[in-house]
Amino acid sequence: MIGKLTGRLDYRAADHVLIDTGTVGYLVFCSERTLATMPAAGGMVSLYTEMVVREDSMTLFGFPTIAEREWHRLLTTVQGVGAKAALAILGTLGPEGTGRAITLGDANAIKAAPGIGPKIAQRVVLELKNKAPQIMALGASGAQAAEVDDSVVIEPAIRAVSKPIATDGSAAAQADALSALINLGYQQGDAASAVAQASGDQPDADATALIRAALRLLAPKG
């Protein structure tokens, strides 16, 4: 089971993204709220995931926090609420708003989600009112956003260099780091600038350290 994905955003569509992990590209469906937080193509992303298996399909859904993934799982236990309907509720209300609506028995708030009718909304608040505190108890730990693990992108970058990488702070190390970043899809000018800055900050760094530092410099800000 795939529980978390970290990689480079290949493209973003109206309801899903394609995440390139270096060896495999994963199609992940996300709420509008989550999609709005995504960086531009080429930026690094990390999502907690839930795989929904049907007779004719396997679909991945992505969430920025563990709490949101757990809300999605809980919502889909309600009869008539499928994975995409649960995603619509979370996209409309967010995990905090969903918890508040269920706790207060506010079916009208749930009904505001696209595709959710009054009967389903009422069923959600009735069936989940006693279960909601389990998710809400996750607190700050559950609300922590998935973080990009440098090793996930550094290892593909290192493998992208066709020859053994340089292990000293020489021009060869800079060239190897630059080659790896270009193979990851970064523009040569951006990659060269990042490698130059990383090398200036760490004159004795080997190629691996330069790749790590350059990736941090190239990561979307904010």
VMD Tcl script that draws the C-alpha trace (Angstrom):
set ca {
  {0.00 0.00 0.00}
  {1.30 3.45 -0.93}
  {1.05 5.76 2.09}
  {3.11 8.76 1.03}
  {4.61 10.14 -2.17}
  {7.39 12.67 -2.61}
  {8.64 13.87 -5.96}
  {8.63 16.48 -8.68}
  {5.30 17.86 -9.90}
  {5.09 16.94 -13.57}
  {1.73 18.57 -14.23}
  {-1.45 19.67 -12.49}
  {-4.94 19.13 -13.92}
  {-8.38 20.17 -12.68}
  {-8.70 17.29 -10.21}
  {-5.35 15.50 -10.12}
  {-1.59 15.83 -10.36}
  {1.19 13.70 -11.80}
  {4.10 13.24 -9.39}
  {7.41 12.01 -10.79}
  {9.33 10.15 -8.07}
  {12.36 9.61 -10.28}
  {11.46 6.16 -11.54}
  {7.64 6.16 -11.65}
  {5.01 8.82 -12.31}
  {1.97 8.59 -10.03}
  {-1.44 10.03 -10.89}
  {-2.94 11.36 -7.65}
  {-6.42 12.84 -7.22}
  {-6.64 15.82 -4.84}
  {-9.22 18.29 -3.62}
  {-9.38 21.81 -5.06}
  {-8.07 23.10 -1.75}
  {-4.99 20.87 -1.97}
  {-4.43 21.61 -5.66}
  {-4.38 25.32 -4.88}
  {-1.34 24.84 -2.63}
  {0.70 23.02 -5.27}
  {3.86 24.64 -6.67}
  {4.43 25.26 -10.36}
  {5.44 22.34 -12.57}
  {8.92 21.20 -11.63}
  {8.50 21.99 -7.93}
  {8.81 19.36 -5.23}
  {5.68 18.05 -3.51}
  {4.89 15.54 -0.77}
  {1.47 14.04 -0.09}
  {0.03 11.41 2.19}
  {-1.96 9.00 0.04}
  {-4.84 6.58 0.18}
  {-5.25 3.88 -2.47}
  {-8.82 2.91 -3.33}
  {-9.05 -0.46 -5.07}
  {-12.03 -1.41 -7.18}
  {-12.61 -4.38 -9.48}
  {-11.60 -2.36 -12.51}
  {-9.31 0.32 -11.08}
  {-6.76 1.39 -8.49}
  {-6.91 5.10 -7.65}
  {-4.61 7.18 -5.49}
  {-5.91 10.14 -3.50}
  {-3.52 12.68 -2.01}
  {-3.67 14.79 1.16}
  {-1.34 17.39 2.66}
  {-1.78 16.09 6.24}
  {-2.42 12.80 8.01}
  {-5.55 14.26 9.61}
  {-7.07 15.04 6.23}
  {-6.35 11.52 5.01}
  {-8.01 10.08 8.12}
  {-11.06 12.30 7.59}
  {-11.27 10.98 4.04}
  {-11.16 7.40 5.28}
  {-13.85 8.10 7.86}
  {-16.15 9.87 5.42}
  {-16.03 6.95 3.00}
  {-17.41 4.63 5.69}
  {-20.76 6.37 5.27}
  {-23.03 4.64 2.78}
  {-23.34 6.72 -0.37}
  {-20.10 8.65 0.19}
  {-17.48 7.51 -2.28}
  {-13.84 8.54 -2.38}
  {-14.47 11.49 -4.69}
  {-17.48 12.67 -2.69}
  {-15.37 12.59 0.47}
  {-12.72 14.59 -1.39}
  {-15.37 17.14 -2.37}
  {-16.40 17.59 1.28}
  {-12.80 18.10 2.37}
  {-12.15 20.43 -0.54}
  {-15.10 22.59 0.46}
  {-14.71 22.62 4.24}
  {-11.15 21.52 4.93}
  {-10.43 19.01 7.71}
  {-11.15 21.53 10.49}
  {-14.43 22.65 8.93}
  {-15.47 19.05 8.34}
  {-14.83 18.17 11.97}
  {-16.69 21.24 13.17}
  {-19.71 20.55 10.95}
  {-19.96 16.92 12.04}
  {-19.51 17.73 15.72}
  {-22.19 20.43 15.59}
  {-24.51 18.31 13.48}
  {-24.43 20.95 10.73}
  {-25.71 19.01 7.73}
  {-26.11 22.22 5.72}
  {-22.35 22.77 5.80}
  {-21.74 19.25 4.50}
  {-24.40 19.77 1.83}
  {-22.45 22.73 0.49}
  {-19.95 20.32 -1.07}
  {-20.51 19.62 -4.79}
  {-22.54 16.48 -5.40}
  {-23.66 16.06 -1.77}
  {-27.42 16.02 -1.32}
  {-29.39 16.66 1.90}
  {-29.94 12.96 2.69}
  {-26.25 12.11 2.38}
  {-25.27 15.19 4.38}
  {-27.64 14.21 7.18}
  {-26.31 10.68 7.15}
  {-22.74 11.95 7.45}
  {-23.39 14.00 10.57}
  {-25.52 11.30 12.20}
  {-23.16 8.38 11.56}
  {-19.90 10.18 12.26}
  {-20.76 12.41 15.21}
  {-19.43 9.88 17.72}
  {-16.44 8.91 15.58}
  {-15.20 12.40 14.75}
  {-13.37 12.92 18.08}
  {-10.93 10.13 17.12}
  {-9.66 12.20 14.20}
  {-9.82 15.49 16.07}
  {-7.68 13.92 18.81}
  {-4.77 13.73 16.35}
  {-4.26 17.41 17.09}
  {-1.07 19.09 15.93}
  {0.62 15.85 14.92}
  {-2.14 15.03 12.47}
  {-2.19 18.55 11.09}
  {1.52 18.56 10.27}
  {2.07 18.86 6.55}
  {3.92 16.14 4.67}
  {7.53 17.20 4.18}
  {9.76 16.67 1.18}
  {12.45 14.13 2.01}
  {15.68 15.28 0.38}
  {16.90 11.72 -0.10}
  {13.97 10.94 -2.37}
  {15.15 13.49 -4.92}
  {18.87 13.33 -4.20}
  {19.19 9.64 -5.01}
  {17.53 9.98 -8.46}
  {19.72 13.01 -9.06}
  {22.85 11.05 -8.25}
  {21.73 8.16 -10.45}
  {21.18 10.66 -13.27}
  {24.95 11.16 -13.54}
  {26.27 8.56 -16.01}
  {29.78 8.38 -14.51}
  {30.94 8.06 -10.88}
  {30.30 11.37 -9.15}
  {33.18 13.47 -7.91}
  {33.81 13.30 -4.18}
  {35.69 16.56 -3.73}
  {34.86 20.25 -4.05}
  {36.39 20.54 -7.50}
  {34.93 21.77 -10.76}
  {34.13 18.13 -11.53}
  {31.80 17.97 -8.51}
  {30.02 21.10 -9.72}
  {29.71 19.65 -13.23}
  {28.27 16.40 -11.89}
  {25.76 18.27 -9.72}
  {24.74 20.44 -12.67}
  {24.29 17.39 -14.90}
  {22.10 15.70 -12.30}
  {19.84 18.73 -11.88}
  {19.40 19.12 -15.63}
  {18.48 15.44 -15.89}
  {15.86 16.06 -13.21}
  {14.25 18.63 -15.49}
  {15.60 21.95 -14.18}
  {16.56 24.63 -16.70}
  {20.31 24.90 -17.23}
  {20.46 28.54 -16.17}
  {18.55 27.94 -12.94}
  {20.53 24.80 -12.16}
  {23.88 26.46 -12.85}
  {23.02 29.42 -10.65}
  {21.97 27.14 -7.79}
  {25.09 24.99 -8.08}
  {27.30 28.08 -8.17}
  {25.67 29.47 -5.05}
  {25.86 26.12 -3.28}
  {29.53 25.78 -4.21}
  {30.24 29.27 -2.93}
  {28.59 28.46 0.38}
  {30.34 25.07 0.63}
  {33.67 25.25 -1.28}
  {34.74 21.74 -0.26}
  {31.39 20.03 -0.87}
  {31.22 16.90 -3.01}
  {28.63 16.43 -5.75}
  {26.07 14.84 -3.42}
  {26.22 17.76 -1.00}
  {26.01 20.24 -3.88}
  {22.92 18.48 -5.25}
  {21.28 18.60 -1.83}
  {22.05 22.30 -1.34}
  {21.05 23.24 -4.89}
  {17.70 21.43 -4.60}
  {16.93 23.43 -1.49}
  {17.77 26.65 -3.31}
  {15.56 25.65 -6.24}
  {12.60 24.62 -4.07}
  {9.58 26.96 -4.35}
  {9.55 29.61 -1.64}
  {6.55 30.29 0.54}
}
mol new
graphics top color blue
foreach p $ca { graphics top sphere $p radius 0.5 }
foreach p [lrange $ca 0 end-1] q [lrange $ca 1 end] { graphics top cylinder $p $q radius 0.2 }
display resetview
